[in-house]
């Protein structure tokens, strides 16, 4: 059994709870993914920090975010089935009536994974006697979300080695996160899920860094993580406007498969590619209520999105 090395990227959102977004990128595919994201930026001519916040009309920012999410959706596929995986590049080709958006086929599988774990009350139900600061709350909920996600997404026939963790700038938490409180307290993980002895922990790279920064590739993957959180948060009921909803279409497609039930997911090429969950403390025990979509947004996905 070959061992797959993963680098983990974490970002968060604090709208309507605390949302952990955890993106697992196979190390062997990291450079290819970065090159594609850069290619989309070049197509659109936009190099600024990408976020759902402040997204209004369907201009260049919308087009670029949609391209990134289209590509990440393909990266989360885990198996080949009938029909190829295609993604939007942010570019239009042709002239006149023949003008259309450029769609490319993804050759092979990337097998990235995404874990979304929400704390609906932003840790209010946690016993503060066991947590001396906000970072400690984040470490605990991150550990629970990571553990559940890994057990859900990593099949017994796969052996993985987690080589690094990348958290968006530590200033969000008031101090550096203590990875030992996460790894050393992870119990009951299957033996096929391991952490590298020389694991790298980076919580100083900001997802706002510029194109010439030393950690540019990690910055871009943190931005991608943030966008996937924003897209899933949008389709799960936290949409701010129609543009956000339309930009989130790639994640809406995945969420529809998720909400169709286990049997539908088992037949999907995205089985073991992503998971959506939430949890809080109730009477001293973890409770994990099922996500319910609070708005119906299918009617937004009509007509020419670009």
Secondary structure, DSSP 8 states (H G I E B T S, - for coil): --EEEEEEEEEEE-SSSEEEEEEEEEGGGHHHHHHHHHHHHHHHT--S---STT--SSSHHHHHHHHHHHHHHHHT--S--SS--EEEEEEEES-GGG-EEEEEE--S----EEEEEEETTTTTTS-GGG-SSHHHHHHHHHHHHHHHHHHHHS-TT-EEEEEEEEES-GGGTTS---HHHHHTT--S--TTEEEEEEEEEE----TT--TTSTTHHHHHHHHHHHHHHHHHHIIIII--SHHHHHHTHHHHHHHHHHHT-HHHHHTSTTTTTEEEEE-EEETTEEE-------S--GGGS-S---
